[in-house]
C-alpha cells in the first residue's frame, strides 16, 4: 500500500511538472503578442500548435504501439526532456510567430509521450482504486497546465524567463520518473508490435462508448481552457478590475480542476464512472450556457463561476481513461489510451479554432454556448455504457 501511494505521488508530481509546458506560451501570449505585434489569430496558434503536435505525436505513438513496446518510464522521461528542450529553444531564441509555432508544435509532439504513458504507468500500480489514482494524476497535470498562469502572476522578469521555468520543471519531471519510479506489480512485459490493435480498439463496444463520451468532453475542455482566460481578462477589464485579479481567476479556472478530478475519482470508484462523468458534463455544459451572462459584471461572481466550471469541466477526464483501462485488452492499454487521447485532442483543434468565430458572431455572452453540445452528446454515450455494464 505504501509503495503504490509513493509511486502515485511521484508520478503525479512528474506529470504536474511535465505538463506545465502545455500553456507555457498561452499564459504569456499577451506579452508575446505585444512584443512581436501578433494578431489574435497568430496568438491563438501558440496554443493550437501544441494541440496539433500532440495529435501528431499520439497518432505516431499509437500506430507504432510505442507505449506498449517501450517501457513507460523511459518514454515519459525522454519525452519530458525533449519537450523541455523545445520550449527552452522558444524561450531563448524565437523572435517571431513562425519559429514559435513550430517549436510549440514540437513541444506537443513530445508531450504525447508524457501524458498517455503516465496513465498506463498508474494502471500498473492500481486495480482497486484506479479511478481515484487516475483522478489524482490528471488533477496534478491539470494543476501543471494552470501553473504558467500562476508563474506569470507572481514571478518576476520577462516572459522568456517564465517559459524557461516551465522547461526546468519538465527536466525535473524526467529525473523524478527515471530515478525514483518503477513499474508496478500489475505491469506486463513489453509487447510485440501489432498493427491490428487500432482496429481492435474500435471494435470493442465498451471502449468505443467510453471514447465517445471522452470526445464530447474534449469538444468543450480545451476550447474552454484556451479562451475562458481571454474572456476573463476582457471581462475584468470591462468592469474596471485589475490585471492581477484576472490572472488569479484564470489560474483558479484551470487549477480548480485538480480538486474536481480527485473528488470525481473517489465517487466514481463507488457509484460508477458513467454516472459521475455524466453529472460532471451536465454541470460544465450548464456553465457553458451561463458564463457569458457574467461578462462585464461582478468579478466575484465570475470567480465563483470559474471555480464551478473549472472543477467540473475536467473532473470526468480520468474516468473515461479508467474505463478504457478496465475494458480494453490489458496487453495494449498504452495503445488504447493513446488512440483515445489522439482523437480527443484532434477534436479540440476544431473547437479552439471555432471559438473566435463564435465570439465575433455571437459576442462573449453566447460564445461558449455551442461548447455545451459536446457534454450533451457525451452524456448520451455514458448512459449507454452504464446500461451495457448494468446488463453485463
C-alpha atoms as one frame of an Amber mdcrd trajectory, in Angstrom:
protein
   0.000   0.000   0.000   2.772   2.428   0.971   4.679   1.604  -2.203   1.820
   2.403  -4.529   0.972   5.615  -2.682   4.566   6.749  -3.067   4.519   5.817
  -6.747   1.277   7.726  -7.258   2.679  10.813  -5.548   5.858  10.747  -7.636
   4.055  10.103 -10.942   1.516  12.844 -10.190   4.294  15.306  -9.319   6.156
  14.407 -12.507   3.021  14.931 -14.596   2.421  18.285 -12.866   5.950  19.426
 -13.752   5.952  17.978 -17.256   2.568  19.321 -18.333   3.493  22.856 -17.246
   4.811  23.104 -20.821   1.301  22.974 -22.296   0.137  26.536 -21.571   3.616
  27.995 -21.073   3.191  30.217 -24.137  -0.549  30.787 -23.759  -0.100  32.292
 -20.286   2.298  34.914 -21.651   0.580  35.304 -25.035  -0.402  38.964 -24.384
   3.256  39.877 -23.755   4.450  37.918 -26.792   1.759  39.462 -28.989   2.712
  42.950 -27.866   6.438  42.382 -28.422   6.040  40.677 -31.804   2.938  42.626
 -32.947   0.897  39.452 -33.412  -2.753  39.325 -34.409  -5.277  37.490 -32.230
  -5.277  34.643 -34.751  -1.498  34.277 -34.616  -1.584  34.297 -30.815  -4.193
  31.516 -30.842  -1.802  29.364 -32.858   0.597  29.320 -29.892  -1.930  27.016
 -28.204  -3.372  25.337 -31.290   0.098  24.253 -32.422   0.551  22.297 -29.187
  -2.752  20.516 -29.775  -1.781  19.610 -33.349   1.656  18.454 -32.230   0.085
  16.298 -29.549  -2.276  14.762 -32.123   0.644  14.009 -34.443   2.668  12.543
 -31.588  -0.136  10.352 -30.257  -1.021   9.153 -33.759   2.554   8.072 -34.437
   2.782   6.530 -30.962  -0.452   4.563 -31.436   0.455   3.334 -34.921   3.796
   2.062 -33.611   2.368   0.768 -30.278   5.131   2.769 -28.559   3.542   2.846
 -25.063   3.382  -0.956 -25.107   6.661  -1.885 -26.796   8.777   0.618 -24.821
   8.942   0.994 -21.047   6.519   3.712 -19.908   9.157   5.155 -17.566  11.714
   5.557 -20.317   9.175   7.002 -22.761   7.962   9.594 -20.224  11.465  10.640
 -19.184  12.798  11.026 -22.727   9.670  12.857 -23.870   9.761  15.288 -20.936
  13.359  16.191 -21.727  12.503  16.655 -25.403   9.516  18.869 -24.607  11.577
  20.925 -22.177  14.292  21.406 -24.793  11.805  22.562 -27.466  10.242  25.002
 -25.020  13.687  26.268 -23.963  14.585  26.950 -27.603  11.463  29.101 -27.900
  12.295  30.934 -24.677  15.875  31.561 -25.699  15.921  32.054 -29.451  12.475
  32.577 -31.032  11.773  36.078 -32.317   8.708  35.599 -34.479   5.482  33.680
 -34.873   6.766  31.117 -37.391   9.584  29.731 -35.249   7.487  29.916 -32.085
   4.585  27.989 -33.631   6.961  25.331 -34.996   8.544  24.866 -31.571   5.148
  24.748 -29.873   4.150  22.013 -32.339   7.300  20.079 -31.430   6.533  20.534
 -27.737   3.112  18.975 -28.316   4.707  16.006 -30.106   6.884  15.310 -27.076
   4.018  15.750 -24.612   2.307  12.820 -26.347   4.969  10.707 -24.638   4.280
  12.198 -21.217   0.503  12.057 -20.755  -0.866   8.691 -22.095   2.110   6.619
 -20.844   1.614   8.256 -17.454  -1.895   6.824 -17.281  -0.618   3.391 -18.247
   2.071   3.624 -15.563  -0.598   4.398 -12.959  -2.600   1.360 -14.115   0.401
  -0.893 -13.360   0.112   0.108  -9.693  -3.676   0.152  -9.203  -6.566  -2.179
  -9.893  -8.769  -1.273  -6.965  -8.993   2.472  -6.562  -7.860   3.086 -10.125
 -10.414   5.873 -10.621  -9.052   7.799  -7.652  -5.458   7.187  -8.713  -6.056
   8.406 -12.259  -8.069  11.303 -10.832  -5.070  12.327  -8.717  -2.733  12.072
 -11.707  -4.948  14.014 -14.088  -5.686  16.510 -11.335  -1.945  17.010 -10.955
  -1.361  17.545 -14.665  -4.338  19.929 -14.708  -2.634  21.924 -11.960   0.529
  21.731 -14.050  -1.278  23.228 -17.021  -2.557  26.022 -14.768   0.868  26.706
 -13.247   2.122  29.037 -16.021  -0.687  31.458 -15.156   0.470  31.447 -11.523
   4.121  31.862 -12.541   3.062  34.711 -14.805   1.298  36.374 -11.873   3.858
  36.060  -9.079   7.134  35.532 -10.897   9.450  38.407 -11.797  11.054  39.078
 -15.114  10.381  38.767 -18.837   8.070  36.227 -20.493  11.145  34.316 -21.650
  12.106  33.746 -18.020   8.639  32.387 -17.243   8.855  29.928 -20.141  12.344
  28.852 -19.078  10.935  27.925 -15.662   8.496  25.543 -17.378  11.414  23.879
 -19.196  13.260  23.344 -15.916  10.129  21.787 -14.433   9.933  19.377 -17.386
  13.524  18.260 -16.806  12.697  17.760 -13.125   9.773  15.561 -14.225  12.114
  13.396 -16.288  14.507  12.971 -13.357  11.689  12.003 -10.993  10.424   9.293
 -13.332  13.850   7.988 -14.356  15.399   7.860 -10.880  12.608   7.248  -8.398
   9.699   5.454 -10.130   9.415   1.866 -11.268   6.559  -0.011 -12.900   4.004
  -1.537 -10.562   3.118  -5.167  -9.775   0.407  -5.310 -12.459   2.773  -4.388
 -15.281   3.016  -6.769 -18.208   6.156  -7.319 -20.225   6.754  -5.168 -23.285
   4.551  -6.394 -26.133   5.456  -7.069 -29.767   4.317  -4.602 -32.405   0.764
  -5.408 -33.570  -0.670  -3.318 -36.405  -4.194  -4.642 -35.764  -4.541  -3.074
 -32.318  -6.136   0.178 -33.544  -8.913  -1.753 -35.271  -9.447  -3.887 -32.163
  -9.889  -0.769 -30.027 -12.758   0.433 -32.222 -14.410  -2.987 -32.367 -14.738
  -3.128 -28.560 -18.183  -1.620 -27.815 -17.410  -0.688 -24.216 -14.195   1.077
 -25.172 -15.986   2.731 -28.080 -18.696   4.197 -25.825 -16.124   5.379 -23.273
 -14.259   7.048 -26.130 -17.406   8.737 -27.474 -18.021  10.169 -24.013 -14.431
  11.402 -23.936 -14.762  13.004 -27.366 -17.787  15.035 -26.248 -15.880  16.091
 -23.133 -12.891  17.189 -25.222 -15.040  19.344 -27.539 -15.575  21.587 -24.521
 -12.438  21.217 -22.406  -9.551  22.784 -24.304 -11.601  25.450 -26.029 -12.709
  26.496 -22.546  -9.172  26.335 -21.128  -7.809  28.344 -24.065 -10.462  31.050
 -24.445 -12.027  31.431 -20.992  -8.886  33.191 -19.669  -9.160  35.592 -22.628
 -12.795  36.243 -21.751 -11.899  36.682 -18.075  -9.243  39.288 -18.896 -11.679
  41.173 -21.120 -14.493  40.932 -18.575 -12.392  42.108 -15.639 -11.030  44.999
 -17.735 -14.577  45.979 -18.770 -15.684  46.037 -15.126 -12.677  48.084 -14.038
 -10.849  45.260 -12.247  -7.101  44.677 -12.080  -4.935  42.596 -14.390  -3.599
  40.746 -11.346  -7.122  39.617 -10.400  -7.770  38.424 -13.956  -4.656  36.233
 -13.885  -5.642  34.804 -10.493  -9.115  33.922 -11.809  -7.519  32.288 -14.875
  -5.313  30.163 -12.616  -8.309  29.208 -10.458 -10.339  28.355 -13.579  -7.872
  25.689 -14.658  -6.349  24.777 -11.304  -9.661  24.002  -9.564  -9.954  21.052
 -11.933  -7.388  19.254  -9.772  -9.869  19.127  -6.889 -12.669  18.070  -9.223
 -10.621  15.172 -10.607  -9.847  13.754  -7.152 -13.428  14.063  -5.859 -14.817
  12.522  -9.058 -12.380   9.622  -8.748 -13.415   8.894  -5.163 -17.107   8.915
  -6.044 -16.696   7.028  -9.338 -14.985   4.083  -7.666 -18.123   3.721  -5.531
 -21.083   4.568  -7.783 -19.705   4.030 -11.291 -17.738   6.009 -13.854 -20.581
   6.658 -16.332 -22.768   8.286 -13.673 -20.020  10.556 -12.334 -18.902  11.546
 -15.834 -22.470  12.365 -16.832 -23.065  14.574 -13.785 -19.799  16.431 -14.384
 -20.673  17.024 -18.044 -24.177  18.216 -17.142 -22.767  20.856 -14.765 -19.970
  22.013 -17.055 -22.371  22.149 -20.010 -24.694  24.366 -17.969 -21.737  26.639
 -17.235 -21.102  26.942 -20.988 -24.604  28.316 -21.351 -24.467  30.629 -18.321
 -20.961  32.092 -18.158 -21.455  34.655 -20.922 -24.115  36.451 -18.896 -21.459
  37.350 -16.329 -19.280  39.163 -18.875 -18.523  42.702 -17.719 -20.322  42.111
 -14.430 -19.168  41.299 -10.920 -15.612  39.875 -10.865 -16.547  37.981  -7.690
 -19.376  36.143  -9.428 -17.032  35.394 -12.319 -14.552  33.904  -9.843 -17.256
  31.685  -8.341 -18.303  30.534 -11.804 -14.649  29.808 -12.596 -14.403  27.519
  -9.556 -17.513  25.515 -10.514 -16.777  25.363 -14.237 -13.081  24.642 -13.764
 -13.736  21.868 -11.254 -16.344  20.056 -13.368 -15.016  20.561 -16.900 -12.114
  18.145 -16.326 -13.455  16.105 -13.383 -14.679  13.376 -15.737 -11.478  13.110
 -17.772  -9.808  10.466 -15.623 -12.945   8.346 -15.575 -13.046   7.965 -19.362
  -9.437   6.780 -19.229 -10.114   4.493 -16.254 -12.992   2.923 -18.171 -10.695
   2.210 -21.108  -8.094   0.576 -18.837 -10.825  -1.702 -17.488 -12.426  -2.588
 -20.828  -9.524  -2.745 -23.298  -7.012  -5.547 -23.939  -4.648  -5.302 -20.931
  -1.642  -6.139 -23.094  -2.113  -2.985 -25.180  -3.527  -0.472 -22.704  -0.985
   2.121 -23.776  -2.117   1.927 -27.392  -5.817   2.131 -26.431  -5.234   5.169
 -24.204  -3.109   6.844 -26.854  -5.781   6.374 -29.532  -8.363   7.860 -27.177
  -6.264  10.952 -26.492  -5.218  11.298 -30.153  -8.779  11.592 -31.463  -9.896
  13.637 -28.469  -7.182  16.218 -28.972  -7.850  16.314 -32.705 -11.405  17.358
 -31.819 -10.052  20.122 -29.582  -8.314  21.754 -32.536 -11.698  22.317 -34.179
 -13.412  23.833 -31.140 -10.409  26.021 -30.285 -10.329  27.335 -33.841 -14.111
  27.928 -33.965 -14.298  29.941 -30.736 -13.019  33.212 -32.290 -15.768  32.905
 -34.906 -18.344  32.282 -32.173 -17.043  35.356 -30.320 -17.279  37.571 -33.392
 -20.692  36.218 -34.376 -22.403  35.698 -31.038 -20.412  38.022 -28.703 -18.946
  36.860 -25.409 -22.468  36.407 -23.992 -23.206  33.358 -26.156 -19.762  32.372
 -27.464 -19.332  29.376 -25.155 -22.874  28.065 -25.612 -22.003  25.864 -28.659
 -19.489  24.010 -26.483 -22.405  22.564 -24.482 -23.147  20.260 -27.441 -20.116
  18.131 -26.568 -21.152  17.335 -22.977 -24.712  16.633 -24.167 -23.519  14.003
 -26.640 -21.027  12.681 -24.087 -23.812  12.088 -21.567 -25.729  10.001 -24.118
 -22.664   7.797 -24.708 -22.001   7.330 -21.000 -25.604   6.459 -20.217 -25.434
   3.777 -22.906 -22.237   2.482 -21.326 -23.955   2.445 -17.948 -26.807   0.416
 -19.435 -24.380  -2.001 -21.037 -22.445  -2.521 -17.797 -25.667  -2.972 -15.841
 -26.804  -5.619 -18.330 -23.445  -7.367 -18.097
